[in-house]
């Protein structure tokens, strides 16, 4: 008789996502401490203190959201200043997401609050991109002139905490892009290069739809971005995104993908368009990663209700379930680096015990974009459980009145 192997948690009978093959296969997972110790055909002698029955559910490596705003509480200075930023665990483990990247909520003047207070108190793994503007989104617009960018201080800030500050974020929006033109992304790239980190650029001038954004976009893609840099808002309809004046995908975007530039979706409140998405996909570019760009406002008012809803939006465009889940697990882990890809982007003995358990609902589901347009998808996802570092985290009620799921097409009420 085999000797008993004691473990802390067993997840039995789920459909396990193999991120190497993009396939789902029935199996079990055994966890001890913060590591997976066995997977798939886990023997009966692996005896756990707690068991989760995942029959009929999908088990994935912990879902990762590369673009969030989770510096909750840092923007509200008085009852008269609205906090637009989300609580880290609301966007994270309580939504089925184990790792989030705060994408430029803070600049050099206030990122200490995120690093020293928000991150240590969160159950979710939180990483950060430093906003090129010194105040971050504590003041919008964060860049109005070159005076808002402090190169040396930004480099020093990143280098002081490269364990959590993993890159630079710059928004190509007015008035900064109209005032500085190509000098805005150049300044951001110079900081990233000198600090030895990646750059994420927000493409699409959602503020003023400026001609400058249109002029600069091809140059950013062709001349500025290098392997490992990230374009976010790949499906924006705003001027200065990936769609050119002829309403087709910019050739420079395809060329940038060939150089190793990564493309992220970043749904956000106004940064996702079904029409633009179809034009980008028709142009032959499938983004690498799905992210939500969730804020406190967009979680409840839309359109970025959650990372889970963002995955549903992408599936409604015809991208398959397994592929979409890889775009929210293995692919963002790879963007974070080879170690993250090895430890977070797959499930295998020795990897981190960060897991997400999902229920798939079939039907006709209404997904909304930033222009108010509806796209119908036949699948919607609901987070059932989240395991972070081996600990089972509670899932909250969800961002909608009815919980996690979008409206059913057939369930829409008619006014009389």
Steps between C-alpha positions, in 0.01 A plus 500: 500500500640839399608732777262790566608834357351781704395812313303808591257516209371271226295620205324200349337431165546835327581572138863611529634756254826390340650833394764328285243336274194724565300190591269407785544157660331347802722461804580590859741741666679447833644797692732515799585839642528746213599245234332247276643157579300277263266544206270305268498135620557579867517170696251424775778498758530880463274585792397863549373697796254670264346386173325697227271316261560662160276265301361690202734794562817631335823530698763735360829642617422815695352760267722805446382852419781709347310829504310613808477805725507367855659777705172528688483785750807686378307745284231603746638797694164628620129418473495727194761312296374174350720192525504340154727213603393152600589301810768246409323193634165600351663504157719206601433190707136582576443508122692180426820684400821411682743755350433859393721772358410855597560680171613849584264614774797660675801707403816574693315729742258239632607148404638459850142467621438215257829321571508544877132482593273356229722213388600365844137489617364324190445126472528541123847509346534866391765638266522856368587715202626851585306776325726723292313797652630584845155503663355204310124508461467682831476788255341452158647584257819372656723649228437851372858598419859378530507643854279210615770243412803460727741256338766455769253475787290248307801278425612512863148417622475193280846377591423534871220238476540301181348203681158662464544796260542310176459768235388843383152600381423788265163605358503640148216742569442874492622744610833320545512340156378820330756711686802269483431276200762230457697645793244354743560132414872574454520630857316195634719262302817673621394448863416133436827441316718662766316313776522168313125436490218470244278778369122480471335759275131584501411544132197705399422860597172451685525855638511719188532274192796716392677500164827476692400160637427378146837630375701353785342152518685345202829649621455354848438157353780519243773692681454495877377164621732205550463134590314469828334842484120501511228675303177516699149577367556299183125514427443873549307698241661828608729689263859403557426132562586206276241598238627748243318770306383245244334301784733203462772362725825695485773307321740622769305302761560173315868587461526580871349162588774342289762679711358359822280791611204371702141609440255520789125562481440722806120528485452803725201730498544646150795310356328198344295493181351192336532667160869582555558151638366340185716727283812411698420128485422524128843659459659184637593615852368307798614678817721308738318577823158586638483761775219700656636851572247487781443803721255559781263667254529252215447201730140600566405733214694306236632422261788333684297320763778253577776296344256209479253713301788620279578140409132455408511807275796355312331162461195676352730604213551135403814419697465156658469432871836331539685763297339783695597337831861469383487873416419561868744251655806374315539796265499776764730289716742487206480878467604527864811291432631146470478425873139617517420293191651192667341550842171680427407420143446126532401228746771247580676361807719774646302793358323757717164392636315790335186361335164622374188283485232605251151397401409533131143606417358441154237730354466824310686758709513874440846657520534878473782715360608855577267642234196326646485236229393146584665181377342161567720221633398140561715455811532693825735428791438510872781478759423228753820484707844655509811347655786739570826359637309187605232692691137490390372856455129595509334614178275803542150554363612656174482844339149482356161511663460133415854396594771404255312417183407747226141535385347221299372610161169323561465646850490867401193669640278707271339824608121514465 
